[in-house]
Amino acid sequence: MTPRRILLTAALGLWLQALVAFLSVDARAYSGPDVLVTPAQALATFDEVWTRVRFEFYDPHLLGVDWQAVRAKYRDQAGAATTRSALEAVINRMLHELPSSHLAYYTPTDAAYYDILTILSYGSGGLTGNLARAFPDGEVSCIGIGAFTRAIDGRTFITGVLAGFPADQAGLHAGDEVLSAGGQPFSPVASFEGRDGQQTTLLLRRTRGGAEERVVVTPQRSRPAEAYGDAMRNSMRIIHTDRFSIGYVRAWTLYKKEYTNLLRSQLHKRPFADADALILDLRDGWGGGRFDDVLEAIDSHLPVAESIGRGGQKFPDANWRPAVALLVNEGTRSAKELVVYGFKKYGYGEVVGTRTAGSVLGAHGFLLDDGVFILPAFDIVVDNKRLEGRGVTPTIEVPFDIRYANGRDPQLDRALQSLVGKLRHRSP
């Protein structure tokens, strides 16, 4: 069968630069205390961000927004900001006047700052500015526990845990409410500042109205460039049902080709090589990367090509052939949304969860004196359609209120149910 492909009107290299704008916060960060800024410094940063949007935003008409009026509305507020975090809040309020993804300003007091710098500095052309100025050794690193958190209705909840990292080792789950850390109000950055290797007590609530629990975690320094690959590898497992074995992998980001290579290599080793099906979890995390590499790895429609050496040794086909299901949610974004789009369009399998983020633009990053600014510089069109602001609707919709989930995952359960049903139908 002829391989099926998605046609794009933008270069695939843009996906090395694809990011999300201001939707979730990673609790793996390190930062010093908030920094004071002078009015002159604050206005200089504000003016640079405003000017770059004016002249480099992908839509020259700025989506119909009166950008001069926006400047007048927020510039005095920026000049009155006395700390870096206060200035950040003003700049992001200004940026949110534009209904666009991939548009945000982050400072070192933000956990996402470290992930964004890592992704944008990978490859070429994604980041403008001297990374060594912020990280003299050239390695972006941070201290934390390997958990994503998000504020929901004024409360802080864990929304994802990196497999094998301190939060996972301590038994934390998505859905846990974090009440405090070390006896102080919880902050996804400051709570772990300078605490590499030091035990820290978190106060949690795991069920609605339930008792408070104390859990001890030991933060560690890690490099995002390595952490996501390690977490992906650690997530790989086999889920056994009554008759079938189903592989599971969580891909937090795709920005490095090594992640796709890791996926492909592991799928053809035991225990995955003997599995009856696969669940690829694309929920939350970051975008980036070449979506076509992932689709090709799980495209069962490609011809089966087997190499045979001089001595008769056989090298198996590199593609995964059994059934596949994707897990998606509102945190599935950017290049990962193109994986979902192609997977759904060409009928690779079921897409389970909730609508994806609709965050599909190509971004550039600018390392400024006080933070990093990401700006959508390219619109993205796929099959003559825009996914920006729309996202991809799953084939099987499963709402999931993550609050107090206490280890439950109805989206994963539904994906397993779907795959088992298909496998039973195919079995004699």
VENVENGI-V404536 format. One record per residue. N is the residue number from 0. RES is the residue in three letters. SS is DSSP state (H for helix, E for strand, C for the rest). PSI is psi in whole degrees, 0 to 359 (* if undefined). NEAR is the number of other C-alpha atoms within 12 Angstrom. Layout:
# VENVENGI-V404536
N_RES_SS_PSI_NEAR / N_RES_SS_PSI_NEAR
This chain:
# VENVENGI-V404536
0_MET_C_140_9 / 1_THR_C_131_10 / 2_PRO_C_143_17 / 3_ARG_C_138_20 / 4_ARG_C_156_24 / 5_ILE_C_133_28 / 6_LEU_C_129_19 / 7_LEU_E_153_22 / 8_THR_C_7_17 / 9_ALA_C_153_21 / 10_ALA_C_142_20 / 11_LEU_H_336_27 / 12_GLY_H_340_28 / 13_LEU_H_335_35 / 14_TRP_H_348_47 / 15_LEU_H_342_38 / 16_GLN_C_0_45 / 17_ALA_C_134_50 / 18_LEU_C_176_53 / 19_VAL_C_157_51 / 20_ALA_C_103_40 / 21_PHE_C_45_34 / 22_LEU_C_329_29 / 23_SER_C_163_34 / 24_VAL_E_135_37 / 25_ASP_E_130_41 / 26_ALA_C_23_48 / 27_ARG_C_23_47 / 28_ALA_C_167_43 / 29_TYR_C_140_39 / 30_SER_C_155_33 / 31_GLY_C_183_23 / 32_PRO_C_166_20 / 33_ASP_C_149_21 / 34_VAL_C_137_23 / 35_LEU_E_145_19 / 36_VAL_C_148_24 / 37_THR_C_161_20 / 38_PRO_H_322_23 / 39_ALA_H_318_19 / 40_GLN_H_316_24 / 41_ALA_H_316_36 / 42_LEU_H_325_30 / 43_ALA_H_316_22 / 44_THR_H_314_34 / 45_PHE_H_312_42 / 46_ASP_H_324_28 / 47_GLU_H_317_27 / 48_VAL_H_312_41 / 49_TRP_H_317_38 / 50_THR_H_319_20 / 51_ARG_H_320_27 / 52_VAL_H_315_42 / 53_ARG_H_320_28 / 54_PHE_H_352_18 / 55_GLU_H_354_24 / 56_PHE_C_143_33 / 57_TYR_C_330_26 / 58_ASP_C_113_22 / 59_PRO_C_341_19 / 60_HIS_C_3_15 / 61_LEU_H_39_25 / 62_LEU_H_26_16 / 63_GLY_H_4_15 / 64_VAL_C_135_22 / 65_ASP_C_94_17 / 66_TRP_H_332_28 / 67_GLN_H_318_19 / 68_ALA_H_324_14 / 69_VAL_H_319_29 / 70_ARG_H_314_29 / 71_ALA_H_327_17 / 72_LYS_H_325_20 / 73_TYR_H_347_30 / 74_ARG_H_318_30 / 75_ASP_H_324_21 / 76_GLN_H_319_25 / 77_ALA_H_317_36 / 78_GLY_H_335_29 / 79_ALA_H_351_23 / 80_ALA_C_133_28 / 81_THR_C_349_23 / 82_THR_E_161_24 / 83_ARG_H_320_35 / 84_SER_H_324_27 / 85_ALA_H_319_29 / 86_LEU_H_318_41 / 87_GLU_H_316_39 / 88_ALA_H_318_28 / 89_VAL_H_314_35 / 90_ILE_H_319_43 / 91_ASN_H_329_32 / 92_ARG_H_320_26 / 93_MET_H_313_34 / 94_LEU_H_329_39 / 95_HIS_C_353_24 / 96_GLU_C_338_27 / 97_LEU_C_120_30 / 98_PRO_C_80_22 / 99_SER_C_146_36 / 100_SER_C_178_38 / 101_HIS_C_36_45 / 102_LEU_C_104_44 / 103_ALA_E_163_41 / 104_TYR_E_128_45 / 105_TYR_E_144_41 / 106_THR_C_171_41 / 107_PRO_C_350_38 / 108_THR_C_354_38 / 109_ASP_C_137_39 / 110_ALA_C_323_43 / 111_ALA_H_337_44 / 112_TYR_H_317_45 / 113_TYR_H_320_40 / 114_ASP_H_317_44 / 115_ILE_H_316_51 / 116_LEU_H_321_45 / 117_THR_H_313_40 / 118_ILE_H_315_41 / 119_LEU_H_331_43 / 120_SER_H_354_35 / 121_TYR_C_137_33 / 122_GLY_C_211_20 / 123_SER_C_145_16 / 124_GLY_C_356_21 / 125_GLY_C_334_35 / 126_LEU_E_129_28 / 127_THR_E_123_23 / 128_GLY_C_166_23 / 129_ASN_C_102_20 / 130_LEU_H_327_28 / 131_ALA_H_338_15 / 132_ARG_H_323_16 / 133_ALA_H_327_25 / 134_PHE_C_90_20 / 135_PRO_C_329_11 / 136_ASP_C_0_11 / 137_GLY_C_358_17 / 138_GLU_C_118_23 / 139_VAL_C_119_35 / 140_SER_C_164_32 / 141_CYS_E_163_42 / 142_ILE_E_134_37 / 143_GLY_E_197_44 / 144_ILE_C_358_49 / 145_GLY_C_50_48 / 146_ALA_E_139_48 / 147_PHE_E_140_44 / 148_THR_E_158_43 / 149_ARG_E_141_33 / 150_ALA_E_125_26 / 151_ILE_E_118_21 / 152_ASP_C_43_9 / 153_GLY_C_4_10 / 154_ARG_E_153_22 / 155_THR_E_125_35 / 156_PHE_E_144_41 / 157_ILE_E_128_44 / 158_THR_E_349_41 / 159_GLY_E_149_40 / 160_VAL_E_129_40 / 161_LEU_C_123_44 / 162_ALA_C_131_33 / 163_GLY_C_354_25 / 164_PHE_C_172_35 / 165_PRO_H_319_35 / 166_ALA_H_318_37 / 167_ASP_H_315_28 / 168_GLN_H_329_22 / 169_ALA_C_357_25 / 170_GLY_C_21_29 / 171_LEU_C_150_40 / 172_HIS_C_154_36 / 173_ALA_C_134_37 / 174_GLY_C_345_34 / 175_ASP_C_134_44 / 176_GLU_E_129_40 / 177_VAL_E_118_44 / 178_LEU_E_321_31 / 179_SER_E_168_29 / 180_ALA_E_124_33 / 181_GLY_C_29_26 / 182_GLY_C_4_17 / 183_GLN_E_159_17 / 184_PRO_E_140_20 / 185_PHE_C_136_29 / 186_SER_C_131_35 / 187_PRO_C_349_42 / 188_VAL_C_299_38 / 189_ALA_H_333_30 / 190_SER_H_338_38 / 191_PHE_H_10_41 / 192_GLU_C_124_34 / 193_GLY_C_18_23 / 194_ARG_C_31_28 / 195_ASP_C_119_24 / 196_GLY_C_5_19 / 197_GLN_C_131_21 / 198_GLN_E_138_23 / 199_THR_E_132_30 / 200_THR_E_123_28 / 201_LEU_E_140_35 / 202_LEU_E_122_27 / 203_LEU_E_160_37 / 204_ARG_E_123_30 / 205_ARG_C_344_31 / 206_THR_C_151_23 / 207_ARG_C_120_16 / 208_GLY_C_6_11 / 209_GLY_C_177_13 / 210_ALA_C_154_15 / 211_GLU_E_145_18 / 212_GLU_E_145_21 / 213_ARG_E_129_24 / 214_VAL_E_131_28 / 215_VAL_E_126_26 / 216_VAL_E_157_32 / 217_THR_E_98_31 / 218_PRO_C_154_38 / 219_GLN_E_153_32 / 220_ARG_E_136_29 / 221_SER_E_162_30 / 222_ARG_C_122_28 / 223_PRO_H_326_41 / 224_ALA_H_330_31 / 225_GLU_H_329_26 / 226_ALA_H_318_36 / 227_TYR_H_326_38 / 228_GLY_H_317_33 / 229_ASP_H_318_28 / 230_ALA_H_323_33 / 231_MET_H_314_34 / 232_ARG_H_317_30 / 233_ASN_H_336_26 / 234_SER_H_341_28 / 235_MET_C_124_31 / 236_ARG_E_168_26 / 237_ILE_E_128_25 / 238_ILE_E_121_28 / 239_HIS_E_129_20 / 240_THR_C_190_20 / 241_ASP_C_326_13 / 242_ARG_C_345_16 / 243_PHE_C_160_25 / 244_SER_E_131_27 / 245_ILE_E_124_37 / 246_GLY_E_151_40 / 247_TYR_E_134_36 / 248_VAL_E_136_40 / 249_ARG_E_121_38 / 250_ALA_C_107_46 / 251_TRP_C_333_47 / 252_THR_C_163_50 / 253_LEU_C_13_45 / 254_TYR_C_339_44 / 255_LYS_C_136_37 / 256_LYS_H_335_25 / 257_GLU_H_331_24 / 258_TYR_H_317_33 / 259_THR_H_320_36 / 260_ASN_H_321_25 / 261_LEU_H_315_28 / 262_LEU_H_311_41 / 263_ARG_H_319_28 / 264_SER_H_320_22 / 265_GLN_H_330_30 / 266_LEU_H_340_38 / 267_HIS_C_18_25 / 268_LYS_C_154_18 / 269_ARG_C_144_15 / 270_PRO_C_353_22 / 271_PHE_H_326_29 / 272_ALA_H_336_27 / 273_ASP_H_1_21 / 274_ALA_C_154_31 / 275_ASP_C_341_33 / 276_ALA_E_175_43 / 277_LEU_E_140_45 / 278_ILE_E_120_46 / 279_LEU_E_115_42 / 280_ASP_E_111_38 / 281_LEU_C_19_44 / 282_ARG_C_139_41 / 283_ASP_C_192_42 / 284_GLY_C_216_49 / 285_TRP_C_172_46 / 286_GLY_C_231_47 / 287_GLY_C_164_51 / 288_GLY_C_177_40 / 289_ARG_C_110_34 / 290_PHE_H_329_42 / 291_ASP_H_333_32 / 292_ASP_H_319_32 / 293_VAL_H_314_38 / 294_LEU_H_319_40 / 295_GLU_H_324_30 / 296_ALA_H_333_35 / 297_ILE_C_18_39 / 298_ASP_C_102_34 / 299_SER_C_355_28 / 300_HIS_C_348_25 / 301_LEU_C_151_21 / 302_PRO_C_146_17 / 303_VAL_C_113_18 / 304_ALA_C_118_14 / 305_GLU_C_127_14 / 306_SER_E_138_14 / 307_ILE_E_123_12 / 308_GLY_C_176_10 / 309_ARG_C_322_8 / 310_GLY_C_8_8 / 311_GLY_C_358_9 / 312_GLN_C_142_10 / 313_LYS_E_139_12 / 314_PHE_E_115_16 / 315_PRO_C_161_19 / 316_ASP_C_143_23 / 317_ALA_C_354_26 / 318_ASN_C_150_31 / 319_TRP_C_127_37 / 320_ARG_C_328_29 / 321_PRO_C_178_31 / 322_ALA_E_151_35 / 323_VAL_E_145_40 / 324_ALA_E_145_42 / 325_LEU_E_144_51 / 326_LEU_E_129_51 / 327_VAL_E_160_47 / 328_ASN_C_190_37 / 329_GLU_C_350_37 / 330_GLY_C_3_39 / 331_THR_C_119_46 / 332_ARG_C_165_50 / 333_SER_C_229_52 / 334_ALA_H_330_51 / 335_LYS_H_331_53 / 336_GLU_H_329_56 / 337_LEU_H_327_48 / 338_VAL_H_313_46 / 339_VAL_H_317_49 / 340_TYR_H_308_42 / 341_GLY_H_320_33 / 342_PHE_H_316_39 / 343_LYS_H_315_28 / 344_LYS_H_319_23 / 345_TYR_C_12_22 / 346_GLY_C_37_23 / 347_TYR_C_330_30 / 348_GLY_E_192_35 / 349_GLU_E_143_38 / 350_VAL_E_118_44 / 351_VAL_E_133_43 / 352_GLY_E_225_36 / 353_THR_C_166_32 / 354_ARG_C_140_34 / 355_THR_C_174_40 / 356_ALA_C_334_42 / 357_GLY_C_38_37 / 358_SER_C_78_41 / 359_VAL_C_81_46 / 360_LEU_E_166_47 / 361_GLY_E_128_42 / 362_ALA_E_153_44 / 363_HIS_E_157_41 / 364_GLY_E_149_45 / 365_PHE_E_118_38 / 366_LEU_E_109_35 / 367_LEU_C_180_31 / 368_ASP_C_324_26 / 369_ASP_C_357_37 / 370_GLY_C_193_39 / 371_VAL_E_136_43 / 372_PHE_E_126_44 / 373_ILE_E_138_44 / 374_LEU_E_128_44 / 375_PRO_E_112_43 / 376_ALA_E_348_33 / 377_PHE_E_135_31 / 378_ASP_E_153_33 / 379_ILE_C_128_36 / 380_VAL_C_130_21 / 381_VAL_E_124_28 / 382_ASP_C_41_17 / 383_ASN_C_24_13 / 384_LYS_E_150_20 / 385_ARG_C_127_25 / 386_LEU_C_346_31 / 387_GLU_C_127_30 / 388_GLY_C_357_24 / 389_ARG_C_312_21 / 390_GLY_C_190_33 / 391_VAL_C_129_39 / 392_THR_C_131_30 / 393_PRO_C_159_33 / 394_THR_C_333_28 / 395_ILE_E_106_28 / 396_GLU_E_127_25 / 397_VAL_C_99_25 / 398_PRO_C_150_20 / 399_PHE_C_103_27 / 400_ASP_C_106_22 / 401_ILE_C_344_31 / 402_ARG_C_126_31 / 403_TYR_C_37_30 / 404_ALA_C_331_25 / 405_ASN_C_43_25 / 406_GLY_C_351_23 / 407_ARG_C_148_20 / 408_ASP_C_86_28 / 409_PRO_H_332_23 / 410_GLN_H_316_33 / 411_LEU_H_318_39 / 412_ASP_H_319_25 / 413_ARG_H_324_27 / 414_ALA_H_318_38 / 415_LEU_H_316_38 / 416_GLN_H_317_25 / 417_SER_H_314_29 / 418_LEU_H_318_35 / 419_VAL_H_320_29 / 420_GLY_H_318_20 / 421_LYS_H_319_21 / 422_LEU_H_322_25 / 423_ARG_H_322_18 / 424_HIS_H_325_10 / 425_ARG_H_333_12 / 426_SER_C_145_11 / 427_PRO_C_*_5
